[in-house]
Amino acid sequence: MSGRAQLMWDEAVTGYDFGPEHPMDPVRLALTRRLVDAFGLDRDMEVVAAKPAGESTLRLVHRDDYIEAVKTASVEPGAADQSYGLGTVDDPAFAGMHDVSAMIAGQSVGAAEAVWRGEASHAVNFAGGLHHAMPGGASGFCIYNDASLAIARLLELGAERVAYIDVDVHHGDGVQAAFWEDPRVLTISLHEHPRTLFPQTGWPEETGAADAEGSAVNVALPAGTGDAGWLRAFHAVVPELIADFRPQVLVTQHGADTHFEDPLAHLAVSLDAQRAVQVACHDLAHEYADGKWVALGGGGYAVVEVVPRSWTHLVGIAAGRPIEPTAMIPESWRQEVFARTRQLAPARMTDGRWPVSWADWEAGYDPGDRLDQAVLAARRAAFPLRGLLP
């Protein structure tokens, strides 16, 4: 890989704003960008504003009638068609919604193009990872599915194997649906169990269509899973699948809503464990995908305490200048946080749980442990379909 890492950013993405009462506050994006600057990471990367995704690109995943419905709702929010998931509590329509959603999608597509062509070693779009949007509808705070569009563009450019790893607390249902019948794409999602969390999908038995069996892998984690269990599950499933599939590009989604402070879910993962998985994804890209790595954001609703720190770690790892977990956060950023939100910002880039540790899967299966039961269910459902032992 000859190119430096790229950070995909256009200030316009902060216009992805469902309103003051909505949990997806765009201040999380602005504060992440400012924290990246505060650590000087922007000097170690090329900061690129890609063009918005055009309609021909959007049609790689989304239906024409849905795109038209989004455009109509963008001009007349009051006329949003709820049959497309628009104008709902989760996805309120707002003026300019189509343009800013296409802008976010364009950053992920641009990241994929740059990595595939060797213009960048890694590329990060932390405004992206909007993984719930379906071909014909909005869902779960997501209008256009930038992750699916990035993967679809890679396939259009000639990629024959793309792996997608999703560690958001919610199942990556939109990406799974987009490539359900396509064996060229391996989707792996680790998420809170569908019994207890939206979107109530992502059961281990969801393994892909008949002609693509084993191309979808789902690890449904019990509520309350913490660092040791989350990392045990990741390492018991993901590396073996990636080693077998040997993707040409790795696309990863790093929703920060697995965190114990997130208000919308029930896992108990720390920032330090999130950083450990980011490092693991980076290493997998280098070991199996010639370093080609597209990293996206996702969910995350502790918008001051968690999201900016988690995604700044992600940017640092991609830039080749990882931030030490014990690093103190620059006072200038903490002051900006207070000025913007009247909240006190965290002082360090750790939750105090570094270094994190976990037991390898080979250390022994405990039939009475709900986490081990979840891991075994995923392995038994998907691994034999790929010629791997359960």
Secondary structure, DSSP 4 states (H G I P E B T S, - for coil): --SPPEEE--GGGGG----TTSS--THHHHHHHHHHHHTTGGGGSEEE-PPPPPHHHHTTTS-HHHHHHHHHHHH-GGG--GGGT-SSSSS---TTHHHHHHHHHHHHHHHHHHHHTTS-SEEEETT---TT-BTTB-BTTBSS-HHHHHHHHHHHHT-S-EEEEE-SSS--HHHHHHTTT-TTEEEEEEEE-TTTSTT----TT----GGGTTSEEEEEEPTT-BHHHHHHHHHHHHHHHHHHH--SEEEEE--STTBTT-TT---BB-HHHHHHHHHHHHHHHHHHSTT-EEEE------TTTTHHHHHHHHHHHHHT-PPPTTPBPPHHHHHHHHHHHS-PPPSBS--S-PSP----GGG---TT-HHHHHHHHHHHHHGGGGT---
